[in-house]
């Protein structure tokens, strides 16, 4: 059985909608009948709580999976199904909480090919179409491992100077990883850059000069990275309301697409679906699990 497509949603700058994007995409693909797994590799556990799962000490995380499979040499196929939570139909979660700190330390303590521990761990993952990875906005051993594991990298950003700087930081570190680990060793491709929290008008106190900065950042990115800009995710207060209710924007609106953000995220799901499973699916071997 084929491995899933591994999609990492990453930015080293906080506040850009990274976790929101990860869980919303996962929920969207699950709605489209793709068997989807979320890996919450952030010690804050926001992806876990955002999917309505209690991020307490009782949930299984990467730490327990690493201990059972890598240290105790147990079968991944036997252990993993017992550690994931079924969130909704077609959607599963390996949770995250403060134990991710210990998991990162465990990876750091490996003496052989420690940057490949996650690739080794998830090499036998099957039965899923898509695996969406959410991790903390920092450079850690887990982040390095994700760069080796993921097939695609999605970078959310805000259209301001800090957002531009955050993107530059990700690309610089990605280049450093390639230089350190070898170009041929890394299969990861940049899926695209996702503008989030986008405002097109001057309402709600948004000044024209802020909008001009956003336009300037967008133009610079389009010129520097042609074809990599994904559809905008417009600002919506309903995103925060959904977070309070521990839901994705899709579930908060019961898939009625009332807000701009819900409409935009659904458009994004369909755009990514074309890349991962439709246009190049046969060529890339990405076949939907039946």
N, C-alpha and C positions, 0 to 999 in steps of 0.2 A: 504494500500500500504506500502511496506517495506521502512524503512529508508535506505539512502545510506551508503556505507562504508566510514567512516571518516579516512583519511590518513593525518597525520601531518608530514611535513618535517621540522626538527628542529635540530639546533646546536647552542650552546651558543657562538661559535666562528664565527666571520665574515670571509668572503672571501673563503668559502668552496664550493660555488656553490649551496647554499640552495634555493634561489629564482629561479635560473636557472633550478634546478632540479624540483621544484614544478610546474612551468608553462610548462616545457617540457613534464613532465609526463601527465599533464592534457590535453595538446594538443594531445599527442599520444593516450590516451584513447578515446578522442573525435573522432579522426580519425578512431578508431576501432568501432565506433558507440555506445560507452558507453556515456550516458548522464552525463556530468561531470560539477561540480561546483567548482570554485576556491574561497576560502575565503581569501582575502588579509587582514590580521590582523597586518600588519606592518605599522607603521606611515610613513615610507619612501615611501611606495606605489610602490615599484619596480615591484611587480608582476602585478600590474595594468598597469603601463606603458609598461612593458615587453610584455603584451598582446595587446598593441596598443591602450589602453584606456587612455584618458587624466585624470590625477589624480588631477583635480582641485576641488574647493569647491562645484561644482555642482553635483558631483557624490554622490550617497548614500553609506554609510559605516555602520560598526557595530554600530556606535553611534546613527544614526537615527533609525536603526532597534531596538536597545535596548530601545530607548525612546518611540517608537510607541507601541511596544509589551509589554514590562515590565512595563513601567511607565504609559502609557495611556491605557493599557489593550486592545489594538486593536487585532484583529485576525491575527495571523501569516500568515495563508493561504491567507488572503486578502492583507496584506501589502507586504510580501516578493516578490511576483512576480513583483511588481511595482518598486522594489529597485535594482534588478539585471540587468546586461547588457548582452545581447547576443553577444558574441565575434565572434563565428563561429558556424557552424552547430554542435550541440551536446555539445557546450561549453558556459558556463555562468560564470559571475563574480560578486561577491559582492566586490566593490572596497575598496581600502585603501589609506589614506593620513594622513596629520597631525592630523586629527580629531580622529585618533585611540588613541592618548594621552587622550583625553577627554573620550573616551569609556572605556579605562582602569581605569580612575578615577571613572567612573560611577559604574564599577564592584566592585572596592575597597570600594565604599560607601555603598554597599548593606549590610544590617544588618543580613540577614538570608541566610545561605548556599551560600555565595558569590562565592565559588569555583565551584558551580554547575550552575551558571547563564547561561553559554553558552549551557550546556546540556539541561537546561530547555527551552532556547530560540529556539534551533534547534530540539527539540523533535518531532515537527510536520513537519519537512522537509521531503518531499516525491517527487517522480517524477524524482529522480536522481539515477544513479548507484554509483557514486563516488563523494566524496567531498574532495578536496585537500586543505589543510590549510597551508598557509605561514605566519609566524609570526616573530617578531623581535628577534635578537640574544641576548635576555636578560631574566632575571627571573622577570616576572611581574604577575599581577593578570590575565591577558589574558593567559599567559603561563600556569599558574596553571589550569585555566578553560579548556584549550586545553587538558591537561593531563587527565582530567575527561571526555572530550567529545570524543576524538579520539579512534578509534578501533586499529589503527596501528601507529607506530612511525618509520619513516625512517630517519636515521642520516647520512648525507653526511659529508665526512671528507677528508682532504688532508693527504697523507702518509708521515707525518713528525712529529717531536716531538710536535709541537703546535697542530696539528690535533689530535694526540693521547691524549693530555691533554684535548682538547675540548670535545672529546668523553667521557673521564673519568668524566668530569664535568657534562655532560648530564645524565650519568648513576647514578652518585651520587645524583643529584637532583631528578631524578626519584625515586630512593630508598627512599629519604627523603619524597617525596610526598606520597608514599605508606605507609610509617610509620605514617605520619601525618593524612592522610585521610582514611587509612584502606585498606588492601589488596583487600578485597572483593568489595570495592567501585570503584576500578579502573579496567576497562576492557582492557586498552591499552596493546598491545603486541608490542615487537620490531620486525619490519619487517626485518630489516637488516641494515648493515653499508655499505655505498656507497663510495668507493674511487673515488675522482674526480681530474681532472687536472693531470692525471697520465702520466708520461713521461717514456718511456722504453729505450731511446737511449741517447747518449751524445751530440746530436746535439743542436744547439741554446744555447750553453754555459752551458748546464747542465753537471755538473761534476760527475765523477764516485762515489765520496763519497756521493753525494746527492741521487743517485740511490741506493746505499747500505743502506742508512738510510731508504728509502722507502721500500726496501725489508725486512729490520729488523722490521719495524712497521707492515707490512703486516703479517709476520710470527708470531709476538707476538699476533696480533689480532686473527689470525686463531687458534692459540693454546688456547687462553683465551676464545674465543667465537666461538666454532666450529659450522659451518653451517650458520653463520650469515653474512658472507662476500658476498656482491652482486657483479655482474660483474663490472669491472673497467670502468670509463668514462675517455677516453684518452683526453689529452690536445689538444685543437684546437683553433686557432685564430678566426675561424669562429663564435665561441660562442660570442665573443665580437662584431664582426661585426653584428651579429643578434641583439644584445642588442641595438646597435646604431640605427638600423632600427626598433626597438620596435617590434621584432618578436622572436619566438622561432627558434631554429636551424632547426627544421623541416620545418617551413614556409619559412625561409631564403633560404633553398635549394629546396623548392617546393617538399619535400618528395622524393628527388632523392638520398639521403644518400651518398653524395659525401665525406663528412668529416668523420674522425674516431669517433668524438663525436656524430654525428647524428646516425651512425651505432650502437654505444654503447648504446645510450639512447633508441633506438628502441628495442634493445635486452633487456634492463631493463624493458621497458613497457611489453614485452611479458613474462618476468620472473615474474613480479608482477601480471600480469593477471592470471597466473596459480595459484598463491596463493589465490588471492582475489575472482576470479570468475570461475575458472575451476576445479582444483583439489578438493578443499574443499567447492565449492560453494553450493552444495546441503546440506551438513552438516551444514554450517554456515548460510544458508538462504540468501546468496548473489545471487539473481536472477536478470538478466538483465531486465531493464525497457523496455517495448515494446511500 
